[in-house]
Amino acid sequence: MKISVAERSHAGEIRDIYAPFIHDGFVTFETQIPDKETFEERILHYTQKFPWLVMEENGKVLGYAYASAYRERVAYQWVAECSVYVHADYRKKELPLHYTMHYLSC
């Protein structure tokens, strides 16, 4: 398994991992699945200030994690919100991605 910085080329697989979280639950607070282009824009936007990581195995994205601003007010400038999404086939397994995001958030 390899963890690397997300690139625009990962957007399609990231979208596929994210979609079930909209269809099957409410954790994202989104009601429509964003298109691939929206994920490309999100990757470019978030990585200007925060990490966005993907975990791959044999060229397949198994999960991703990113940090984003918690609030825009100056007092929150050093506070980040971390999100981790894992492909349904790998959710029951302990992946290094979980540990990496925990380390980055400390």
Secondary structure per residue as TSV (DSSP state, phi and psi in degrees):
chain	resnum	aa	ss	phi	psi
A	1	M	-	360.0	145.3
A	2	K	E	-131.0	133.6
A	3	I	E	-108.6	129.1
A	4	S	E	-144.3	171.6
A	5	V	E	-72.6	134.7
A	6	A	-	-65.1	146.1
A	7	E	-	-125.8	164.4
A	8	R	G	-55.3	-31.8
A	9	S	G	-65.9	-16.4
A	10	H	G	-84.6	-9.8
A	11	A	H	-54.8	-41.1
A	12	G	H	-64.0	-45.2
A	13	E	H	-69.8	-35.7
A	14	I	H	-62.6	-43.4
A	15	R	H	-60.2	-42.8
A	16	D	H	-63.3	-36.3
A	17	I	H	-70.7	-38.0
A	18	Y	H	-73.5	-35.8
A	19	A	H	-51.6	-46.3
A	20	P	H	-61.6	-25.8
A	21	F	H	-70.1	-22.2
A	22	I	H	-86.4	-46.2
A	23	H	H	-64.5	-40.0
A	24	D	S	-106.4	4.8
A	25	G	-	-168.5	-167.3
A	26	F	S	-128.2	11.9
A	27	V	T	-66.8	-23.8
A	28	T	T	-86.9	-20.4
A	29	F	-	63.3	18.5
A	30	E	-	-108.5	149.7
A	31	T	S	-111.1	-16.8
A	32	Q	S	-121.6	142.3
A	33	I	-	-76.4	121.4
A	34	P	-	-64.8	150.1
A	35	D	-	-79.5	171.8
A	36	K	H	-58.1	-40.2
A	37	E	H	-62.5	-36.7
A	38	T	H	-63.7	-40.6
A	39	F	H	-67.7	-36.3
A	40	E	H	-59.7	-43.9
A	41	E	H	-65.1	-40.4
A	42	R	H	-63.1	-43.4
A	43	I	H	-59.3	-48.0
A	44	L	H	-62.9	-41.3
A	45	H	H	-68.1	-52.9
A	46	Y	H	-66.4	-36.0
A	47	T	T	-75.4	-2.2
A	48	Q	T	-67.9	-28.3
A	49	K	T	-128.4	-26.7
A	50	F	S	-129.5	163.0
A	51	P	-	-77.8	147.1
A	52	W	E	-135.0	114.5
A	53	L	E	-114.3	149.5
A	54	V	E	-123.6	148.0
A	55	M	E	-111.9	126.3
A	56	E	E	-123.9	150.9
A	57	E	E	-140.0	123.4
A	58	N	T	52.5	39.4
A	59	G	T	81.1	0.5
A	60	K	E	-104.8	133.1
A	61	V	E	-77.6	119.7
A	62	L	E	-92.6	-24.5
A	63	G	E	-174.3	170.6
A	64	Y	E	-149.3	159.9
A	65	A	E	-146.5	145.3
A	66	Y	E	-149.6	160.7
A	67	A	E	-116.0	150.0
A	68	S	E	-145.9	163.7
A	69	A	E	-62.7	135.1
A	70	Y	S	-73.2	-48.1
A	71	R	-	-145.2	160.3
A	72	E	S	-87.8	-14.5
A	73	R	S	-64.5	147.7
A	74	V	G	-55.6	-38.5
A	75	A	G	-61.4	-20.8
A	76	Y	G	-99.3	10.8
A	77	Q	T	-58.6	-23.6
A	78	W	T	-106.1	10.6
A	79	V	-	-104.6	131.5
A	80	A	E	-127.7	150.1
A	81	E	E	-102.5	132.5
A	82	C	E	-108.5	137.6
A	83	S	E	-129.1	138.3
A	84	V	E	-129.9	128.3
A	85	Y	E	-126.1	131.3
A	86	V	E	-122.6	139.3
A	87	H	-	-54.8	141.2
A	88	A	G	-53.3	-35.0
A	89	D	G	-70.7	-11.8
A	90	Y	G	-122.4	7.2
A	91	R	T	-67.1	-28.6
A	92	K	T	-86.0	-3.0
A	93	K	S	-101.7	147.9
A	94	E	-	-81.3	116.5
A	95	L	-	-109.8	147.5
A	96	P	H	-58.3	-21.1
A	97	L	H	-60.5	-40.2
A	98	H	H	-60.0	-44.8
A	99	Y	H	-69.1	-37.3
A	100	T	H	-62.8	-46.2
A	101	M	H	-67.6	-35.6
A	102	H	H	-62.3	-44.0
A	103	Y	H	-62.5	-44.7
A	104	L	H	-66.4	-27.8
A	105	S	H	-85.4	-7.1
A	106	C	-	-82.6	360.0
